[in-house]
Amino acid sequence: MRRWLALARKEFIHIRRDARSLGVAIVMPLAMVLLYGTVMEMELRNLRVGILDLDRSDRSREFIRGLTASGFIVEAGRLTSRAEVEPGLRQGRFRGVVVLPAAGVGGVQVLVDAADASTAATVDNYLRAVVALQAQRVQAALGAPPPAFTVRSRIWFNPELTSATFVVPGLVALVLMMICALLTSIAVTREKETGTLEQILTAPVAPAQVILGKVTPYIGLGALDAGLILLTGRYVFAVPMHGSWWALAGYTLLFILIALGVGLLISARASSLRVAMMAAILVTMLPTLVLSGFVFPIASMPRPLQLVCSVLPATHFLVVIRSIMLKGQNWHPGHLAVLGTMAVTVLGLAVRSFHSRLD
């Protein structure tokens, strides 16, 4: 018993003295509870919908006013022809389109973007229910002489609502961010503990050369991981690839550089290998899983969290990879600019951290 108590006391003193590990051990559970409790709000808000009014009558205008009156459905664009539907969905301007037919032609059509399969069925059911309810209100308001609106829906980009089609692209972002940052931080921190990093820094090499030498092997490893995930998704789960492999490779390489830069920054600040591992998991896995749109739709989150999501590289990479694979949309200048800026900033900070150690 005395030996057990002595060992327990020694371990308690060690934990108390290791303030960083203790902080991570306390902060991580709290962060997970707060984030999951806030983010797991599955109610749709600010659902961006395009409107195509082919009837252009008092009835259809009244229908549209009622459709967007609650604020849950936001009119993201008034379309003039069916030719504008597909480009709008591919570019992500709206999550769905409501088509009001000309009088006597047919029912209201609901078109849903199912690239995000986790919310596509919810969007479809929600729009169908709102359209049916609004049709009843319009009929009652106009004395019910015109025929009732009926609803027909069509799912775009993932008509079967297959989970793998939605999950596999997200796994690329999650695995690359976590593995690249974790391996890089561990490798550099281990050299710091053994003293070999100090020998490297005293050699006649520039900090940028040290960074380049460190990240080069992990770029190949990250590309290998991405290729294995995509090939498995393609040939095992039949995940489609409608865009360019070269475009996807370019964006993926940029994302890998960001992940490696994050790992280098963690290693520059971490005091031990254990702290580096915990920090890499905390900084990469949790935000990518919860706040990037991989599992939970960003549109359902509170506005402050949406701002946090916008500065995460995984948020932009997920939009790009899903758009390339499922929609065939290869060019994303806005997301490319954000990812490029992040890569330059993170790698620049990593070089500066190594330069400070050299000084």
Backbone torsions as a table, in degrees:
resi	resn	phi	psi	omega
1	MET	NA	-44.0	-179.5
2	ARG	-62.6	-40.1	178.8
3	ARG	-64.2	-41.7	-180.0
4	TRP	-62.6	-43.2	179.2
5	LEU	-66.5	-36.9	178.4
6	ALA	-65.7	-42.8	177.3
7	LEU	-64.1	-40.0	178.6
8	ALA	-64.5	-40.9	178.8
9	ARG	-65.0	-43.4	177.7
10	LYS	-59.7	-43.8	-179.8
11	GLU	-65.8	-37.5	179.0
12	PHE	-64.4	-43.3	178.5
13	ILE	-62.6	-40.0	179.5
14	HIS	-63.7	-42.5	179.5
15	ILE	-66.3	-41.1	-178.3
16	ARG	-65.5	-34.9	-179.1
17	ARG	-77.7	-26.5	179.5
18	ASP	-87.7	81.7	-172.4
19	ALA	-64.5	-36.2	-177.6
20	ARG	-67.8	-46.0	179.0
21	SER	-63.7	-39.0	177.7
22	LEU	-63.9	-40.2	177.6
23	GLY	-62.4	-43.7	178.0
24	VAL	-63.5	-41.4	-178.8
25	ALA	-63.3	-30.4	179.8
26	ILE	-89.4	-42.0	-175.2
27	VAL	-69.4	-39.5	-175.6
28	MET	-60.5	-50.2	177.7
29	PRO	-60.7	-40.4	178.6
30	LEU	-63.3	-43.1	179.3
31	ALA	-61.7	-41.7	-179.6
32	MET	-64.8	-42.9	179.8
33	VAL	-64.0	-46.1	-178.4
34	LEU	-64.8	-44.7	-177.4
35	LEU	-68.3	-48.2	-179.4
36	TYR	-65.1	-39.5	179.9
37	GLY	-65.8	-30.7	-179.9
38	THR	-86.5	-40.9	-172.1
39	VAL	-78.5	-31.4	-176.2
40	MET	-75.4	58.3	174.9
41	GLU	-111.9	99.2	-171.0
42	MET	-86.1	-1.6	178.2
43	GLU	-71.5	133.7	-179.1
44	LEU	-74.6	136.5	176.4
45	ARG	-136.1	145.8	177.2
46	ASN	50.0	51.2	-179.9
47	LEU	-74.3	111.6	-176.2
48	ARG	-79.2	120.1	-174.7
49	VAL	-131.4	136.2	172.2
50	GLY	-88.5	145.7	-177.7
51	ILE	-118.0	125.3	173.2
52	LEU	-117.2	105.4	-176.9
53	ASP	-100.6	101.5	178.1
54	LEU	-90.6	-11.5	-178.7
55	ASP	-85.6	-43.5	178.7
56	ARG	51.4	45.4	-180.0
57	SER	-117.6	174.7	176.0
58	ASP	-61.1	-36.6	-179.3
59	ARG	-64.3	-45.1	-178.2
60	SER	-69.1	-37.8	178.4
61	ARG	-65.8	-39.8	176.2
62	GLU	-64.5	-37.2	178.6
63	PHE	-62.1	-45.2	-177.6
64	ILE	-67.6	-40.4	178.5
65	ARG	-60.3	-44.3	179.6
66	GLY	-68.7	-32.3	-178.0
67	LEU	-64.8	-36.4	-175.7
68	THR	-104.8	7.0	-174.4
69	ALA	-70.5	-33.5	-175.1
70	SER	-73.9	-21.0	-177.8
71	GLY	91.6	-15.1	177.4
72	PHE	-71.0	-34.5	175.9
73	ILE	-105.7	123.6	-179.5
74	VAL	-109.9	127.3	177.2
75	GLU	-73.3	107.0	-176.2
76	ALA	-89.3	-6.7	179.9
77	GLY	174.5	138.2	175.8
78	ARG	-99.7	112.7	-176.4
79	LEU	-87.6	153.8	-179.8
80	THR	-109.5	-17.2	179.7
81	SER	-154.9	164.4	179.0
82	ARG	-67.1	-20.4	179.8
83	ALA	-66.1	-19.7	-179.7
84	GLU	-87.2	-8.3	-175.1
85	VAL	-68.8	-55.4	-175.2
86	GLU	-63.2	-45.1	177.0
87	PRO	-59.5	-38.3	179.4
88	GLY	-65.0	-40.2	177.7
89	LEU	-69.6	-39.5	179.6
90	ARG	-64.6	-37.6	-178.7
91	GLN	-82.4	-4.9	177.2
92	GLY	75.4	22.4	-179.7
93	ARG	-70.8	-27.3	177.1
94	PHE	-149.6	158.6	-177.8
95	ARG	-86.8	-19.9	179.8
96	GLY	-159.7	169.2	179.3
97	VAL	-132.8	134.5	175.2
98	VAL	-107.9	120.1	-177.9
99	VAL	-107.2	116.2	176.8
100	LEU	-94.2	116.7	-174.5
101	PRO	-75.6	163.5	172.1
102	ALA	-65.3	155.5	-175.9
103	ALA	-54.8	127.5	175.8
104	GLY	79.8	2.3	-177.1
105	VAL	-87.0	-40.1	-177.7
106	GLY	171.3	-167.7	-177.1
107	GLY	-88.7	171.1	175.9
108	VAL	-66.2	135.2	179.4
109	GLN	-107.2	134.0	177.1
110	VAL	-112.4	118.6	178.2
111	LEU	-108.9	129.7	-172.6
112	VAL	-122.9	134.8	173.2
113	ASP	-81.6	112.5	-176.8
114	ALA	-103.6	19.7	173.6
115	ALA	-60.7	-33.5	172.4
116	ASP	-98.2	88.5	-172.8
117	ALA	-68.2	-21.2	-177.6
118	SER	-66.6	-26.2	-178.4
119	THR	-119.2	-2.7	-176.4
120	ALA	-62.9	-45.3	-179.9
121	ALA	-64.3	-38.3	178.3
122	THR	-65.0	-43.7	178.0
123	VAL	-60.8	-45.1	-179.5
124	ASP	-60.8	-50.0	-178.2
125	ASN	-64.6	-38.9	-179.1
126	TYR	-65.9	-46.0	-180.0
127	LEU	-64.8	-41.1	179.1
128	ARG	-61.6	-43.1	-179.2
129	ALA	-66.2	-42.9	-179.4
130	VAL	-66.6	-40.7	178.9
131	VAL	-62.9	-44.0	-179.9
132	ALA	-64.3	-41.3	179.5
133	LEU	-66.0	-42.7	179.9
134	GLN	-67.0	-33.4	177.7
135	ALA	-62.4	-40.1	178.2
136	GLN	-65.7	-40.3	179.4
137	ARG	-64.9	-41.3	180.0
138	VAL	-64.5	-42.5	178.5
139	GLN	-60.1	-44.5	-178.8
140	ALA	-66.4	-38.2	-178.4
141	ALA	-68.9	-32.7	-177.7
142	LEU	-96.3	12.7	177.5
143	GLY	80.1	9.5	175.0
144	ALA	60.1	27.9	173.6
145	PRO	-76.2	-35.3	-177.3
146	PRO	-78.8	158.4	178.1
147	PRO	-65.5	152.9	-178.1
148	ALA	-69.8	149.2	171.8
149	PHE	-70.6	134.3	171.5
150	THR	-113.2	162.8	-171.9
151	VAL	-121.2	132.6	170.3
152	ARG	-128.2	134.8	-177.7
153	SER	-118.3	155.0	177.3
154	ARG	-143.9	131.7	-178.0
155	ILE	-97.4	129.8	-178.9
156	TRP	-105.6	149.9	170.4
157	PHE	71.5	-23.6	174.7
158	ASN	-152.7	67.1	-170.3
159	PRO	-62.3	-27.5	179.5
160	GLU	-84.5	-5.0	-177.2
161	LEU	54.9	42.9	-179.0
162	THR	-71.3	130.2	-177.7
163	SER	-65.4	-38.8	-177.8
164	ALA	-62.0	-33.9	178.9
165	THR	-62.7	-30.4	178.5
166	PHE	-88.8	-36.2	-171.9
167	VAL	-78.7	-42.1	-173.1
168	VAL	-58.3	-48.6	176.8
169	PRO	-59.7	-35.9	177.6
170	GLY	-67.6	-34.3	178.0
171	LEU	-65.0	-32.3	177.4
172	VAL	-59.3	-47.5	179.9
173	ALA	-65.3	-44.6	-177.1
174	LEU	-64.1	-47.8	-176.4
175	VAL	-67.7	-44.6	-178.5
176	LEU	-63.2	-45.6	-179.0
177	MET	-63.5	-43.7	-176.0
178	MET	-74.5	-48.3	-174.5
179	ILE	-68.5	-46.9	-178.1
180	CYS	-62.3	-45.8	179.7
181	ALA	-66.9	-40.4	-177.7
182	LEU	-66.4	-48.6	-177.8
183	LEU	-64.4	-41.7	-179.6
184	THR	-65.6	-44.6	-179.6
185	SER	-64.9	-38.3	179.3
186	ILE	-67.0	-44.9	-176.9
187	ALA	-61.8	-45.0	-177.8
188	VAL	-72.1	-41.8	-179.6
189	THR	-65.0	-37.5	177.6
190	ARG	-61.5	-39.6	177.7
191	GLU	-68.5	-32.6	175.2
192	LYS	-64.6	-41.1	-178.6
193	GLU	-69.0	-36.7	-179.0
194	THR	-84.3	-10.7	177.9
195	GLY	89.6	-3.5	-179.0
196	THR	-72.4	-26.3	179.3
197	LEU	-66.6	-37.9	178.6
198	GLU	-63.0	-35.8	177.5
199	GLN	-65.8	-38.9	179.4
200	ILE	-65.8	-42.8	-176.7
201	LEU	-69.1	-24.5	177.5
202	THR	-86.2	-6.1	176.6
203	ALA	-74.9	161.0	-179.1
204	PRO	-75.7	64.0	177.7
205	VAL	-132.1	148.8	178.6
206	ALA	-79.3	152.6	177.4
207	PRO	-56.3	-37.1	179.0
208	ALA	-63.3	-34.3	177.8
209	GLN	-70.2	-36.0	176.0
210	VAL	-62.8	-45.1	178.9
211	ILE	-60.6	-47.3	-178.4
212	LEU	-61.2	-43.2	178.7
213	GLY	-64.6	-33.8	179.6
214	LYS	-71.9	-40.6	-172.3
215	VAL	-85.2	-21.2	-174.3
216	THR	-57.5	-49.5	179.2
217	PRO	-61.3	-34.9	-176.7
218	TYR	-77.1	-21.7	172.4
219	ILE	-63.6	-45.9	177.5
220	GLY	-63.6	-39.3	179.0
221	LEU	-66.1	-41.1	177.8
222	GLY	-64.8	-40.4	176.8
223	ALA	-62.7	-38.0	177.6
224	LEU	-64.0	-43.9	178.2
225	ASP	-61.2	-45.1	179.7
226	ALA	-62.0	-43.8	179.2
227	GLY	-62.0	-41.3	179.8
228	LEU	-64.1	-41.9	179.7
229	ILE	-65.3	-45.0	-177.7
230	LEU	-67.7	-40.5	179.2
231	LEU	-67.3	-39.5	176.2
232	THR	-63.3	-44.1	177.3
233	GLY	-63.0	-36.3	-177.9
234	ARG	-70.2	-47.5	-170.8
235	TYR	-100.8	-13.6	177.5
236	VAL	-102.4	-43.9	-176.8
237	PHE	-106.8	3.6	176.3
238	ALA	58.6	39.1	175.7
239	VAL	-72.9	127.0	-175.7
240	PRO	-73.0	159.4	173.9
241	MET	-135.4	96.7	-176.3
242	HIS	-94.1	-13.9	-177.5
243	GLY	-102.1	-158.8	-176.0
244	SER	-94.5	130.7	175.8
245	TRP	-64.9	-35.7	-179.6
246	TRP	-66.0	-41.2	177.4
247	ALA	-63.6	-42.8	179.0
248	LEU	-63.4	-39.6	178.9
249	ALA	-63.0	-39.9	179.8
250	GLY	-64.9	-46.6	178.5
251	TYR	-65.2	-37.9	-179.9
252	THR	-64.6	-41.9	177.9
253	LEU	-60.3	-41.3	178.7
254	LEU	-63.6	-41.4	179.3
255	PHE	-66.4	-38.3	177.7
256	ILE	-62.1	-41.5	178.4
257	LEU	-60.9	-39.3	177.8
258	ILE	-64.2	-45.4	-179.2
259	ALA	-62.4	-41.3	178.3
260	LEU	-65.5	-39.4	177.6
261	GLY	-62.8	-39.0	176.7
262	VAL	-62.0	-43.4	178.5
263	GLY	-62.1	-39.6	178.5
264	LEU	-65.9	-40.1	177.6
265	LEU	-64.3	-39.9	178.4
266	ILE	-63.4	-44.1	-178.6
267	SER	-65.1	-31.5	179.7
268	ALA	-69.4	-25.3	-177.6
269	ARG	-101.5	-22.4	-174.9
270	ALA	-73.1	140.4	-179.3
271	SER	-91.1	-18.0	-178.2
272	SER	-149.6	167.2	-179.8
273	LEU	-64.9	-38.6	-179.8
274	ARG	-65.3	-43.6	178.5
275	VAL	-63.4	-39.9	178.7
276	ALA	-62.0	-42.3	-179.7
277	MET	-64.5	-47.3	-178.8
278	MET	-65.7	-40.3	-179.9
279	ALA	-66.2	-39.7	179.9
280	ALA	-63.9	-41.4	178.8
281	ILE	-67.1	-42.9	-178.5
282	LEU	-65.0	-42.3	-174.5
283	VAL	-77.5	-27.8	-173.5
284	THR	-103.8	-53.8	-171.4
285	MET	-68.5	-48.3	-175.2
286	LEU	-64.2	-50.4	177.9
287	PRO	-63.3	-39.7	-179.0
288	THR	-65.9	-37.9	-177.6
289	LEU	-73.8	-38.8	-169.6
290	VAL	-100.9	-38.7	-167.5
291	LEU	-108.3	1.9	-176.0
292	SER	-95.2	-7.2	-173.5
293	GLY	93.1	4.4	179.6
294	PHE	-65.9	-47.0	-178.1
295	VAL	-107.7	-48.5	-174.2
296	PHE	-108.4	134.5	179.7
297	PRO	-65.1	132.2	-178.1
298	ILE	-65.6	-32.1	-178.2
299	ALA	-63.3	-20.6	179.9
300	SER	-88.0	-5.4	-176.9
301	MET	-86.5	157.3	174.0
302	PRO	-61.5	156.5	-175.8
303	ARG	-57.9	-42.7	178.6
304	PRO	-60.0	-39.2	178.5
305	LEU	-69.8	-32.3	176.3
306	GLN	-62.7	-36.3	176.3
307	LEU	-65.7	-38.8	176.2
308	VAL	-63.6	-42.1	179.8
309	CYS	-60.1	-34.9	-175.3
310	SER	-68.8	-18.1	179.6
311	VAL	-100.3	5.5	176.9
312	LEU	-90.5	130.0	179.8
313	PRO	-62.0	-33.5	-179.1
314	ALA	-63.9	-31.2	179.2
315	THR	-60.7	-46.4	-178.8
316	HIS	-73.3	-38.0	-179.3
317	PHE	-67.3	-36.6	178.9
318	LEU	-64.2	-41.3	176.9
319	VAL	-60.8	-42.7	-177.5
320	VAL	-67.0	-50.4	-174.0
321	ILE	-67.4	-37.2	177.6
322	ARG	-69.7	-37.1	179.6
323	SER	-67.6	-40.0	179.6
324	ILE	-67.3	-48.1	-173.8
325	MET	-73.5	-42.4	-171.6
326	LEU	-97.5	-27.2	-176.0
327	LYS	-112.0	-14.7	-177.4
328	GLY	74.3	18.7	179.8
329	GLN	-93.8	105.7	-171.9
330	ASN	-91.4	-24.6	-170.9
331	TRP	-103.5	118.3	-179.8
332	HIS	-134.0	76.7	-173.8
333	PRO	-61.4	-37.7	-179.3
334	GLY	-64.3	-49.6	179.5
335	HIS	-67.4	-34.0	177.6
336	LEU	-63.6	-41.4	178.9
337	ALA	-64.5	-41.3	-179.8
338	VAL	-66.2	-46.9	-179.6
339	LEU	-64.6	-40.2	178.2
340	GLY	-62.7	-42.8	177.9
341	THR	-63.3	-41.3	178.5
342	MET	-63.3	-42.7	-178.8
343	ALA	-62.7	-46.6	179.9
344	VAL	-63.1	-42.4	-178.1
345	THR	-65.9	-48.5	-176.3
346	VAL	-66.1	-45.3	179.2
347	LEU	-66.9	-35.8	176.4
348	GLY	-63.2	-42.0	177.0
349	LEU	-65.0	-35.8	178.2
350	ALA	-65.4	-43.8	177.7
351	VAL	-61.8	-40.3	179.8
352	ARG	-65.1	-38.4	179.1
353	SER	-64.0	-41.6	178.7
354	PHE	-69.4	-35.0	178.1
355	HIS	-64.8	-36.9	177.9
356	SER	-65.7	-38.5	177.7
357	ARG	-66.7	-35.4	179.5
358	LEU	-67.3	-37.6	178.5
359	ASP	-68.4	NA	NA
